Amino acid sequence: MVENRKNLIPIAIIIAGLLIAGAFVYINQAKIKTPISKEGLSPQQVAEKAINYINANKDTLTGGNTASLLNVVEEESVYKIHLEVEGSEYDSYVTKDGKYLFPGGYNLEEESEKETVEAQPEPSEEEELSPEKLEALAKCLNERGVKFYGTYTCSYCTRQKEMFGQAAKYLPYVECTEKRAECEAANVGSIPDWRFPDGRQELGLQSLEKLAELSGCPI
């Protein structure tokens, strides 16, 4: 633990031994079962899911600062995640099914989905593009140096790729659970995160028309 702690209102981050002990009391009192994820998530994947939730709600949880994962270890019936926020290190706990974050008992599936829906409005309806045009657009985005940061646990990232159909494989997509260093270097927080060569950043689900406009790609 570093000494220069910041007063961050750590609702979902445990910063003292008393709170750490309290997290286990909370788990025991609530009688929440913590099986290994039915989806077969690894400890790293569960931890990334928790970090994504924290960063999606960073205005409330970390005073607007982005959290990054340092380490994850198994500890009794939960995973302990060691994270960093603005140069300070903290510990938090996540149930093994990747559903609850402590203290607070935040439901990473229900609440994070609610926050995402509120923060990311649906793109307006647009003319459906042919598979050929979708492939041309995806390849053009790649050639123009555009970056699309996301994770496999992000439902909006999945929906963004589905908008391209079979052409999604040509997108300039960066999976942050596999390329954490690259995403950290780019200061990726909320996702989907689109970056354009002119330095512009767009967060959330984007329409094909807007992606074409910002990149200069024809459709």
Biotite code that builds the C-alpha atoms (Angstrom):
import biotite.structure as struc

atoms = struc.array([
    struc.Atom([0.000, 0.000, 0.000], chain_id="A", res_id=1, res_name="MET", atom_name="CA", element="C"),
    struc.Atom([1.327, 3.427, -0.813], chain_id="A", res_id=2, res_name="VAL", atom_name="CA", element="C"),
    struc.Atom([1.214, 6.239, 1.718], chain_id="A", res_id=3, res_name="GLU", atom_name="CA", element="C"),
    struc.Atom([-0.006, 9.158, -0.409], chain_id="A", res_id=4, res_name="ASN", atom_name="CA", element="C"),
    struc.Atom([-3.670, 8.127, -0.326], chain_id="A", res_id=5, res_name="ARG", atom_name="CA", element="C"),
    struc.Atom([-6.240, 10.347, -2.004], chain_id="A", res_id=6, res_name="LYS", atom_name="CA", element="C"),
    struc.Atom([-9.633, 11.035, -0.471], chain_id="A", res_id=7, res_name="ASN", atom_name="CA", element="C"),
    struc.Atom([-11.645, 9.344, -3.243], chain_id="A", res_id=8, res_name="LEU", atom_name="CA", element="C"),
    struc.Atom([-14.986, 8.325, -1.646], chain_id="A", res_id=9, res_name="ILE", atom_name="CA", element="C"),
    struc.Atom([-14.140, 4.628, -2.267], chain_id="A", res_id=10, res_name="PRO", atom_name="CA", element="C"),
    struc.Atom([-17.640, 3.142, -2.220], chain_id="A", res_id=11, res_name="ILE", atom_name="CA", element="C"),
    struc.Atom([-16.580, -0.067, -3.952], chain_id="A", res_id=12, res_name="ALA", atom_name="CA", element="C"),
    struc.Atom([-12.899, 0.000, -2.972], chain_id="A", res_id=13, res_name="ILE", atom_name="CA", element="C"),
    struc.Atom([-11.621, -1.312, 0.368], chain_id="A", res_id=14, res_name="ILE", atom_name="CA", element="C"),
    struc.Atom([-8.821, 0.871, 1.722], chain_id="A", res_id=15, res_name="ILE", atom_name="CA", element="C"),
    struc.Atom([-8.380, -0.333, 5.286], chain_id="A", res_id=16, res_name="ALA", atom_name="CA", element="C"),
    struc.Atom([-8.238, -3.581, 7.212], chain_id="A", res_id=17, res_name="GLY", atom_name="CA", element="C"),
    struc.Atom([-11.506, -2.827, 8.991], chain_id="A", res_id=18, res_name="LEU", atom_name="CA", element="C"),
    struc.Atom([-13.345, -2.481, 5.693], chain_id="A", res_id=19, res_name="LEU", atom_name="CA", element="C"),
    struc.Atom([-11.673, -5.612, 4.355], chain_id="A", res_id=20, res_name="ILE", atom_name="CA", element="C"),
    struc.Atom([-12.968, -7.575, 7.335], chain_id="A", res_id=21, res_name="ALA", atom_name="CA", element="C"),
    struc.Atom([-16.365, -5.978, 6.875], chain_id="A", res_id=22, res_name="GLY", atom_name="CA", element="C"),
    struc.Atom([-16.562, -7.266, 3.319], chain_id="A", res_id=23, res_name="ALA", atom_name="CA", element="C"),
    struc.Atom([-16.427, -10.865, 4.518], chain_id="A", res_id=24, res_name="PHE", atom_name="CA", element="C"),
    struc.Atom([-19.036, -10.121, 7.179], chain_id="A", res_id=25, res_name="VAL", atom_name="CA", element="C"),
    struc.Atom([-21.242, -8.671, 4.454], chain_id="A", res_id=26, res_name="TYR", atom_name="CA", element="C"),
    struc.Atom([-20.828, -11.798, 2.328], chain_id="A", res_id=27, res_name="ILE", atom_name="CA", element="C"),
    struc.Atom([-21.581, -14.123, 5.243], chain_id="A", res_id=28, res_name="ASN", atom_name="CA", element="C"),
    struc.Atom([-24.614, -12.155, 6.445], chain_id="A", res_id=29, res_name="GLN", atom_name="CA", element="C"),
    struc.Atom([-26.086, -11.923, 2.963], chain_id="A", res_id=30, res_name="ALA", atom_name="CA", element="C"),
    struc.Atom([-25.440, -15.654, 2.436], chain_id="A", res_id=31, res_name="LYS", atom_name="CA", element="C"),
    struc.Atom([-24.454, -15.041, -1.147], chain_id="A", res_id=32, res_name="ILE", atom_name="CA", element="C"),
    struc.Atom([-23.243, -18.162, -2.876], chain_id="A", res_id=33, res_name="LYS", atom_name="CA", element="C"),
    struc.Atom([-20.050, -17.752, -4.886], chain_id="A", res_id=34, res_name="THR", atom_name="CA", element="C"),
    struc.Atom([-19.662, -20.650, -7.309], chain_id="A", res_id=35, res_name="PRO", atom_name="CA", element="C"),
    struc.Atom([-17.174, -20.706, -10.109], chain_id="A", res_id=36, res_name="ILE", atom_name="CA", element="C"),
    struc.Atom([-18.691, -18.808, -12.981], chain_id="A", res_id=37, res_name="SER", atom_name="CA", element="C"),
    struc.Atom([-21.068, -20.846, -15.126], chain_id="A", res_id=38, res_name="LYS", atom_name="CA", element="C"),
    struc.Atom([-19.594, -18.964, -18.048], chain_id="A", res_id=39, res_name="GLU", atom_name="CA", element="C"),
    struc.Atom([-16.185, -20.378, -17.170], chain_id="A", res_id=40, res_name="GLY", atom_name="CA", element="C"),
    struc.Atom([-14.628, -16.994, -16.407], chain_id="A", res_id=41, res_name="LEU", atom_name="CA", element="C"),
    struc.Atom([-11.068, -17.039, -15.155], chain_id="A", res_id=42, res_name="SER", atom_name="CA", element="C"),
    struc.Atom([-9.956, -14.931, -12.142], chain_id="A", res_id=43, res_name="PRO", atom_name="CA", element="C"),
    struc.Atom([-8.420, -12.438, -14.595], chain_id="A", res_id=44, res_name="GLN", atom_name="CA", element="C"),
    struc.Atom([-11.659, -12.143, -16.535], chain_id="A", res_id=45, res_name="GLN", atom_name="CA", element="C"),
    struc.Atom([-13.713, -11.659, -13.354], chain_id="A", res_id=46, res_name="VAL", atom_name="CA", element="C"),
    struc.Atom([-11.283, -8.954, -12.224], chain_id="A", res_id=47, res_name="ALA", atom_name="CA", element="C"),
    struc.Atom([-11.452, -7.177, -15.568], chain_id="A", res_id=48, res_name="GLU", atom_name="CA", element="C"),
    struc.Atom([-15.242, -7.210, -15.332], chain_id="A", res_id=49, res_name="LYS", atom_name="CA", element="C"),
    struc.Atom([-15.046, -5.506, -11.925], chain_id="A", res_id=50, res_name="ALA", atom_name="CA", element="C"),
    struc.Atom([-12.546, -2.908, -13.189], chain_id="A", res_id=51, res_name="ILE", atom_name="CA", element="C"),
    struc.Atom([-14.794, -2.143, -16.163], chain_id="A", res_id=52, res_name="ASN", atom_name="CA", element="C"),
    struc.Atom([-17.704, -1.589, -13.780], chain_id="A", res_id=53, res_name="TYR", atom_name="CA", element="C"),
    struc.Atom([-15.656, 0.697, -11.522], chain_id="A", res_id=54, res_name="ILE", atom_name="CA", element="C"),
    struc.Atom([-14.472, 2.767, -14.481], chain_id="A", res_id=55, res_name="ASN", atom_name="CA", element="C"),
    struc.Atom([-17.970, 2.953, -15.966], chain_id="A", res_id=56, res_name="ALA", atom_name="CA", element="C"),
    struc.Atom([-19.095, 4.457, -12.649], chain_id="A", res_id=57, res_name="ASN", atom_name="CA", element="C"),
    struc.Atom([-15.890, 6.300, -11.770], chain_id="A", res_id=58, res_name="LYS", atom_name="CA", element="C"),
    struc.Atom([-17.593, 9.642, -11.105], chain_id="A", res_id=59, res_name="ASP", atom_name="CA", element="C"),
    struc.Atom([-19.321, 8.023, -8.138], chain_id="A", res_id=60, res_name="THR", atom_name="CA", element="C"),
    struc.Atom([-16.797, 5.380, -7.084], chain_id="A", res_id=61, res_name="LEU", atom_name="CA", element="C"),
    struc.Atom([-13.364, 6.963, -7.576], chain_id="A", res_id=62, res_name="THR", atom_name="CA", element="C"),
    struc.Atom([-13.975, 10.678, -7.841], chain_id="A", res_id=63, res_name="GLY", atom_name="CA", element="C"),
    struc.Atom([-13.706, 10.568, -11.630], chain_id="A", res_id=64, res_name="GLY", atom_name="CA", element="C"),
    struc.Atom([-10.337, 8.767, -11.653], chain_id="A", res_id=65, res_name="ASN", atom_name="CA", element="C"),
    struc.Atom([-9.630, 5.679, -13.757], chain_id="A", res_id=66, res_name="THR", atom_name="CA", element="C"),
    struc.Atom([-8.768, 2.407, -12.003], chain_id="A", res_id=67, res_name="ALA", atom_name="CA", element="C"),
    struc.Atom([-6.348, -0.164, -13.416], chain_id="A", res_id=68, res_name="SER", atom_name="CA", element="C"),
    struc.Atom([-5.881, -3.793, -12.383], chain_id="A", res_id=69, res_name="LEU", atom_name="CA", element="C"),
    struc.Atom([-2.569, -4.774, -10.804], chain_id="A", res_id=70, res_name="LEU", atom_name="CA", element="C"),
    struc.Atom([-3.242, -8.306, -9.591], chain_id="A", res_id=71, res_name="ASN", atom_name="CA", element="C"),
    struc.Atom([-5.961, -10.798, -8.720], chain_id="A", res_id=72, res_name="VAL", atom_name="CA", element="C"),
    struc.Atom([-5.755, -13.719, -6.273], chain_id="A", res_id=73, res_name="VAL", atom_name="CA", element="C"),
    struc.Atom([-8.196, -16.253, -4.870], chain_id="A", res_id=74, res_name="GLU", atom_name="CA", element="C"),
    struc.Atom([-9.026, -15.683, -1.203], chain_id="A", res_id=75, res_name="GLU", atom_name="CA", element="C"),
    struc.Atom([-11.484, -18.125, 0.378], chain_id="A", res_id=76, res_name="GLU", atom_name="CA", element="C"),
    struc.Atom([-14.853, -17.731, -1.393], chain_id="A", res_id=77, res_name="SER", atom_name="CA", element="C"),
    struc.Atom([-13.987, -14.594, -3.367], chain_id="A", res_id=78, res_name="VAL", atom_name="CA", element="C"),
    struc.Atom([-11.324, -13.076, -5.614], chain_id="A", res_id=79, res_name="TYR", atom_name="CA", element="C"),
    struc.Atom([-9.283, -10.243, -4.176], chain_id="A", res_id=80, res_name="LYS", atom_name="CA", element="C"),
    struc.Atom([-8.413, -7.660, -6.800], chain_id="A", res_id=81, res_name="ILE", atom_name="CA", element="C"),
    struc.Atom([-5.505, -5.299, -6.290], chain_id="A", res_id=82, res_name="HIS", atom_name="CA", element="C"),
    struc.Atom([-5.965, -2.072, -8.225], chain_id="A", res_id=83, res_name="LEU", atom_name="CA", element="C"),
    struc.Atom([-4.429, 1.344, -8.693], chain_id="A", res_id=84, res_name="GLU", atom_name="CA", element="C"),
    struc.Atom([-6.187, 4.704, -8.807], chain_id="A", res_id=85, res_name="VAL", atom_name="CA", element="C"),
    struc.Atom([-4.186, 7.892, -9.362], chain_id="A", res_id=86, res_name="GLU", atom_name="CA", element="C"),
    struc.Atom([-0.938, 6.371, -8.025], chain_id="A", res_id=87, res_name="GLY", atom_name="CA", element="C"),
    struc.Atom([-2.557, 4.821, -4.935], chain_id="A", res_id=88, res_name="SER", atom_name="CA", element="C"),
    struc.Atom([-3.192, 1.096, -4.510], chain_id="A", res_id=89, res_name="GLU", atom_name="CA", element="C"),
    struc.Atom([-6.328, -0.530, -3.098], chain_id="A", res_id=90, res_name="TYR", atom_name="CA", element="C"),
    struc.Atom([-7.931, -3.918, -2.565], chain_id="A", res_id=91, res_name="ASP", atom_name="CA", element="C"),
    struc.Atom([-11.485, -4.926, -3.367], chain_id="A", res_id=92, res_name="SER", atom_name="CA", element="C"),
    struc.Atom([-13.361, -8.228, -3.563], chain_id="A", res_id=93, res_name="TYR", atom_name="CA", element="C"),
    struc.Atom([-15.480, -9.891, -6.234], chain_id="A", res_id=94, res_name="VAL", atom_name="CA", element="C"),
    struc.Atom([-17.550, -13.069, -5.948], chain_id="A", res_id=95, res_name="THR", atom_name="CA", element="C"),
    struc.Atom([-16.274, -15.930, -8.084], chain_id="A", res_id=96, res_name="LYS", atom_name="CA", element="C"),
    struc.Atom([-19.290, -15.836, -10.372], chain_id="A", res_id=97, res_name="ASP", atom_name="CA", element="C"),
    struc.Atom([-18.269, -12.289, -11.342], chain_id="A", res_id=98, res_name="GLY", atom_name="CA", element="C"),
    struc.Atom([-21.543, -10.837, -10.114], chain_id="A", res_id=99, res_name="LYS", atom_name="CA", element="C"),
    struc.Atom([-20.981, -8.924, -6.858], chain_id="A", res_id=100, res_name="TYR", atom_name="CA", element="C"),
    struc.Atom([-18.406, -6.279, -5.913], chain_id="A", res_id=101, res_name="LEU", atom_name="CA", element="C"),
    struc.Atom([-17.763, -5.470, -2.228], chain_id="A", res_id=102, res_name="PHE", atom_name="CA", element="C"),
    struc.Atom([-18.277, -3.570, -0.047], chain_id="A", res_id=103, res_name="PRO", atom_name="CA", element="C"),
    struc.Atom([-21.707, -2.447, -1.108], chain_id="A", res_id=104, res_name="GLY", atom_name="CA", element="C"),
    struc.Atom([-22.876, -5.632, -2.796], chain_id="A", res_id=105, res_name="GLY", atom_name="CA", element="C"),
    struc.Atom([-22.941, -4.013, -6.269], chain_id="A", res_id=106, res_name="TYR", atom_name="CA", element="C"),
    struc.Atom([-24.440, -6.279, -8.914], chain_id="A", res_id=107, res_name="ASN", atom_name="CA", element="C"),
    struc.Atom([-21.969, -6.027, -11.798], chain_id="A", res_id=108, res_name="LEU", atom_name="CA", element="C"),
    struc.Atom([-24.477, -7.465, -14.251], chain_id="A", res_id=109, res_name="GLU", atom_name="CA", element="C"),
    struc.Atom([-27.694, -5.599, -13.443], chain_id="A", res_id=110, res_name="GLU", atom_name="CA", element="C"),
    struc.Atom([-26.397, -2.200, -12.279], chain_id="A", res_id=111, res_name="GLU", atom_name="CA", element="C"),
    struc.Atom([-23.564, -1.879, -14.783], chain_id="A", res_id=112, res_name="SER", atom_name="CA", element="C"),
    struc.Atom([-25.993, -2.689, -17.601], chain_id="A", res_id=113, res_name="GLU", atom_name="CA", element="C"),
    struc.Atom([-28.403, -0.020, -16.286], chain_id="A", res_id=114, res_name="LYS", atom_name="CA", element="C"),
    struc.Atom([-25.653, 2.593, -16.105], chain_id="A", res_id=115, res_name="GLU", atom_name="CA", element="C"),
    struc.Atom([-24.465, 1.707, -19.598], chain_id="A", res_id=116, res_name="THR", atom_name="CA", element="C"),
    struc.Atom([-27.924, 2.031, -21.101], chain_id="A", res_id=117, res_name="VAL", atom_name="CA", element="C"),
    struc.Atom([-28.414, 5.436, -19.490], chain_id="A", res_id=118, res_name="GLU", atom_name="CA", element="C"),
    struc.Atom([-24.994, 6.696, -20.530], chain_id="A", res_id=119, res_name="ALA", atom_name="CA", element="C"),
    struc.Atom([-25.044, 5.378, -24.088], chain_id="A", res_id=120, res_name="GLN", atom_name="CA", element="C"),
    struc.Atom([-28.144, 6.222, -26.166], chain_id="A", res_id=121, res_name="PRO", atom_name="CA", element="C"),
    struc.Atom([-28.996, 4.014, -29.098], chain_id="A", res_id=122, res_name="GLU", atom_name="CA", element="C"),
    struc.Atom([-27.793, 5.165, -32.511], chain_id="A", res_id=123, res_name="PRO", atom_name="CA", element="C"),
    struc.Atom([-30.568, 6.490, -34.709], chain_id="A", res_id=124, res_name="SER", atom_name="CA", element="C"),
    struc.Atom([-31.987, 4.151, -37.337], chain_id="A", res_id=125, res_name="GLU", atom_name="CA", element="C"),
    struc.Atom([-30.042, 4.175, -40.559], chain_id="A", res_id=126, res_name="GLU", atom_name="CA", element="C"),
    struc.Atom([-30.084, 2.543, -43.953], chain_id="A", res_id=127, res_name="GLU", atom_name="CA", element="C"),
    struc.Atom([-28.868, -1.042, -43.798], chain_id="A", res_id=128, res_name="GLU", atom_name="CA", element="C"),
    struc.Atom([-25.582, -1.535, -45.602], chain_id="A", res_id=129, res_name="LEU", atom_name="CA", element="C"),
    struc.Atom([-24.785, -4.508, -47.799], chain_id="A", res_id=130, res_name="SER", atom_name="CA", element="C"),
    struc.Atom([-22.140, -7.020, -46.613], chain_id="A", res_id=131, res_name="PRO", atom_name="CA", element="C"),
    struc.Atom([-19.780, -5.595, -49.237], chain_id="A", res_id=132, res_name="GLU", atom_name="CA", element="C"),
    struc.Atom([-20.177, -2.040, -47.930], chain_id="A", res_id=133, res_name="LYS", atom_name="CA", element="C"),
    struc.Atom([-19.790, -3.183, -44.326], chain_id="A", res_id=134, res_name="LEU", atom_name="CA", element="C"),
    struc.Atom([-16.549, -4.949, -45.218], chain_id="A", res_id=135, res_name="GLU", atom_name="CA", element="C"),
    struc.Atom([-15.277, -1.882, -47.083], chain_id="A", res_id=136, res_name="ALA", atom_name="CA", element="C"),
    struc.Atom([-16.073, 0.354, -44.108], chain_id="A", res_id=137, res_name="LEU", atom_name="CA", element="C"),
    struc.Atom([-14.415, -1.964, -41.586], chain_id="A", res_id=138, res_name="ALA", atom_name="CA", element="C"),
    struc.Atom([-11.280, -2.244, -43.712], chain_id="A", res_id=139, res_name="LYS", atom_name="CA", element="C"),
    struc.Atom([-11.205, 1.515, -44.259], chain_id="A", res_id=140, res_name="CYS", atom_name="CA", element="C"),
    struc.Atom([-11.390, 2.182, -40.508], chain_id="A", res_id=141, res_name="LEU", atom_name="CA", element="C"),
    struc.Atom([-8.427, -0.119, -40.060], chain_id="A", res_id=142, res_name="ASN", atom_name="CA", element="C"),
    struc.Atom([-6.447, 1.507, -42.864], chain_id="A", res_id=143, res_name="GLU", atom_name="CA", element="C"),
    struc.Atom([-7.141, 5.016, -41.541], chain_id="A", res_id=144, res_name="ARG", atom_name="CA", element="C"),
    struc.Atom([-5.591, 4.172, -38.158], chain_id="A", res_id=145, res_name="GLY", atom_name="CA", element="C"),
    struc.Atom([-8.835, 4.184, -36.163], chain_id="A", res_id=146, res_name="VAL", atom_name="CA", element="C"),
    struc.Atom([-8.869, 2.193, -32.902], chain_id="A", res_id=147, res_name="LYS", atom_name="CA", element="C"),
    struc.Atom([-11.857, 0.476, -31.292], chain_id="A", res_id=148, res_name="PHE", atom_name="CA", element="C"),
    struc.Atom([-11.153, -0.474, -27.656], chain_id="A", res_id=149, res_name="TYR", atom_name="CA", element="C"),
    struc.Atom([-13.409, -2.862, -25.764], chain_id="A", res_id=150, res_name="GLY", atom_name="CA", element="C"),
    struc.Atom([-13.741, -6.120, -23.832], chain_id="A", res_id=151, res_name="THR", atom_name="CA", element="C"),
    struc.Atom([-15.633, -9.325, -24.422], chain_id="A", res_id=152, res_name="TYR", atom_name="CA", element="C"),
    struc.Atom([-17.715, -8.658, -21.256], chain_id="A", res_id=153, res_name="THR", atom_name="CA", element="C"),
    struc.Atom([-18.971, -5.328, -22.644], chain_id="A", res_id=154, res_name="CYS", atom_name="CA", element="C"),
    struc.Atom([-22.416, -5.883, -24.188], chain_id="A", res_id=155, res_name="SER", atom_name="CA", element="C"),
    struc.Atom([-22.223, -2.656, -26.183], chain_id="A", res_id=156, res_name="TYR", atom_name="CA", element="C"),
    struc.Atom([-18.853, -3.654, -27.637], chain_id="A", res_id=157, res_name="CYS", atom_name="CA", element="C"),
    struc.Atom([-20.443, -6.911, -28.773], chain_id="A", res_id=158, res_name="THR", atom_name="CA", element="C"),
    struc.Atom([-23.402, -5.064, -30.287], chain_id="A", res_id=159, res_name="ARG", atom_name="CA", element="C"),
    struc.Atom([-21.054, -2.648, -32.051], chain_id="A", res_id=160, res_name="GLN", atom_name="CA", element="C"),
    struc.Atom([-19.283, -5.575, -33.720], chain_id="A", res_id=161, res_name="LYS", atom_name="CA", element="C"),
    struc.Atom([-22.607, -7.210, -34.595], chain_id="A", res_id=162, res_name="GLU", atom_name="CA", element="C"),
    struc.Atom([-23.518, -4.084, -36.573], chain_id="A", res_id=163, res_name="MET", atom_name="CA", element="C"),
    struc.Atom([-20.734, -5.076, -39.004], chain_id="A", res_id=164, res_name="PHE", atom_name="CA", element="C"),
    struc.Atom([-21.838, -8.694, -39.317], chain_id="A", res_id=165, res_name="GLY", atom_name="CA", element="C"),
    struc.Atom([-19.182, -10.948, -40.860], chain_id="A", res_id=166, res_name="GLN", atom_name="CA", element="C"),
    struc.Atom([-17.062, -7.860, -41.581], chain_id="A", res_id=167, res_name="ALA", atom_name="CA", element="C"),
    struc.Atom([-16.394, -7.369, -37.846], chain_id="A", res_id=168, res_name="ALA", atom_name="CA", element="C"),
    struc.Atom([-13.199, -9.393, -38.226], chain_id="A", res_id=169, res_name="LYS", atom_name="CA", element="C"),
    struc.Atom([-11.731, -6.479, -40.232], chain_id="A", res_id=170, res_name="TYR", atom_name="CA", element="C"),
    struc.Atom([-12.398, -3.883, -37.519], chain_id="A", res_id=171, res_name="LEU", atom_name="CA", element="C"),
    struc.Atom([-9.446, -2.225, -35.746], chain_id="A", res_id=172, res_name="PRO", atom_name="CA", element="C"),
    struc.Atom([-10.621, -3.830, -32.505], chain_id="A", res_id=173, res_name="TYR", atom_name="CA", element="C"),
    struc.Atom([-8.395, -4.029, -29.411], chain_id="A", res_id=174, res_name="VAL", atom_name="CA", element="C"),
    struc.Atom([-9.468, -6.547, -26.741], chain_id="A", res_id=175, res_name="GLU", atom_name="CA", element="C"),
    struc.Atom([-8.390, -4.900, -23.495], chain_id="A", res_id=176, res_name="CYS", atom_name="CA", element="C"),
    struc.Atom([-8.515, -8.100, -21.434], chain_id="A", res_id=177, res_name="THR", atom_name="CA", element="C"),
    struc.Atom([-5.748, -9.470, -23.669], chain_id="A", res_id=178, res_name="GLU", atom_name="CA", element="C"),
    struc.Atom([-3.868, -6.234, -24.436], chain_id="A", res_id=179, res_name="LYS", atom_name="CA", element="C"),
    struc.Atom([-4.088, -4.504, -21.074], chain_id="A", res_id=180, res_name="ARG", atom_name="CA", element="C"),
    struc.Atom([-0.804, -2.628, -21.457], chain_id="A", res_id=181, res_name="ALA", atom_name="CA", element="C"),
    struc.Atom([-1.909, -1.110, -24.765], chain_id="A", res_id=182, res_name="GLU", atom_name="CA", element="C"),
    struc.Atom([-5.261, -0.038, -23.310], chain_id="A", res_id=183, res_name="CYS", atom_name="CA", element="C"),
    struc.Atom([-3.646, 1.418, -20.197], chain_id="A", res_id=184, res_name="GLU", atom_name="CA", element="C"),
    struc.Atom([-1.191, 3.374, -22.341], chain_id="A", res_id=185, res_name="ALA", atom_name="CA", element="C"),
    struc.Atom([-4.167, 4.782, -24.252], chain_id="A", res_id=186, res_name="ALA", atom_name="CA", element="C"),
    struc.Atom([-5.933, 5.662, -20.957], chain_id="A", res_id=187, res_name="ASN", atom_name="CA", element="C"),
    struc.Atom([-8.973, 3.597, -21.868], chain_id="A", res_id=188, res_name="VAL", atom_name="CA", element="C"),
    struc.Atom([-11.699, 3.907, -19.237], chain_id="A", res_id=189, res_name="GLY", atom_name="CA", element="C"),
    struc.Atom([-15.309, 3.649, -20.392], chain_id="A", res_id=190, res_name="SER", atom_name="CA", element="C"),
    struc.Atom([-15.983, 1.365, -23.340], chain_id="A", res_id=191, res_name="ILE", atom_name="CA", element="C"),
    struc.Atom([-16.695, 1.098, -26.239], chain_id="A", res_id=192, res_name="PRO", atom_name="CA", element="C"),
    struc.Atom([-13.949, 3.640, -26.846], chain_id="A", res_id=193, res_name="ASP", atom_name="CA", element="C"),
    struc.Atom([-13.307, 4.811, -30.413], chain_id="A", res_id=194, res_name="TRP", atom_name="CA", element="C"),
    struc.Atom([-10.150, 6.800, -31.240], chain_id="A", res_id=195, res_name="ARG", atom_name="CA", element="C"),
    struc.Atom([-9.521, 8.620, -34.498], chain_id="A", res_id=196, res_name="PHE", atom_name="CA", element="C"),
    struc.Atom([-6.264, 9.787, -36.133], chain_id="A", res_id=197, res_name="PRO", atom_name="CA", element="C"),
    struc.Atom([-7.115, 13.458, -35.549], chain_id="A", res_id=198, res_name="ASP", atom_name="CA", element="C"),
    struc.Atom([-7.159, 12.792, -31.786], chain_id="A", res_id=199, res_name="GLY", atom_name="CA", element="C"),
    struc.Atom([-10.922, 12.704, -31.434], chain_id="A", res_id=200, res_name="ARG", atom_name="CA", element="C"),
    struc.Atom([-12.438, 10.221, -28.970], chain_id="A", res_id=201, res_name="GLN", atom_name="CA", element="C"),
    struc.Atom([-16.006, 8.887, -29.029], chain_id="A", res_id=202, res_name="GLU", atom_name="CA", element="C"),
    struc.Atom([-17.399, 6.730, -26.213], chain_id="A", res_id=203, res_name="LEU", atom_name="CA", element="C"),
    struc.Atom([-20.307, 4.336, -26.495], chain_id="A", res_id=204, res_name="GLY", atom_name="CA", element="C"),
    struc.Atom([-22.149, 2.591, -29.299], chain_id="A", res_id=205, res_name="LEU", atom_name="CA", element="C"),
    struc.Atom([-21.690, 4.506, -32.558], chain_id="A", res_id=206, res_name="GLN", atom_name="CA", element="C"),
    struc.Atom([-23.767, 4.514, -35.727], chain_id="A", res_id=207, res_name="SER", atom_name="CA", element="C"),
    struc.Atom([-22.113, 3.364, -38.947], chain_id="A", res_id=208, res_name="LEU", atom_name="CA", element="C"),
    struc.Atom([-22.830, 6.777, -40.465], chain_id="A", res_id=209, res_name="GLU", atom_name="CA", element="C"),
    struc.Atom([-20.998, 8.561, -37.660], chain_id="A", res_id=210, res_name="LYS", atom_name="CA", element="C"),
    struc.Atom([-18.008, 6.221, -37.853], chain_id="A", res_id=211, res_name="LEU", atom_name="CA", element="C"),
    struc.Atom([-17.781, 6.878, -41.578], chain_id="A", res_id=212, res_name="ALA", atom_name="CA", element="C"),
    struc.Atom([-18.069, 10.634, -41.065], chain_id="A", res_id=213, res_name="GLU", atom_name="CA", element="C"),
    struc.Atom([-15.402, 10.835, -38.342], chain_id="A", res_id=214, res_name="LEU", atom_name="CA", element="C"),
    struc.Atom([-12.941, 8.612, -40.196], chain_id="A", res_id=215, res_name="SER", atom_name="CA", element="C"),
    struc.Atom([-13.561, 10.016, -43.660], chain_id="A", res_id=216, res_name="GLY", atom_name="CA", element="C"),
    struc.Atom([-14.480, 6.564, -44.947], chain_id="A", res_id=217, res_name="CYS", atom_name="CA", element="C"),
    struc.Atom([-17.122, 6.328, -47.696], chain_id="A", res_id=218, res_name="PRO", atom_name="CA", element="C"),
    struc.Atom([-20.276, 4.244, -47.234], chain_id="A", res_id=219, res_name="ILE", atom_name="CA", element="C"),
])
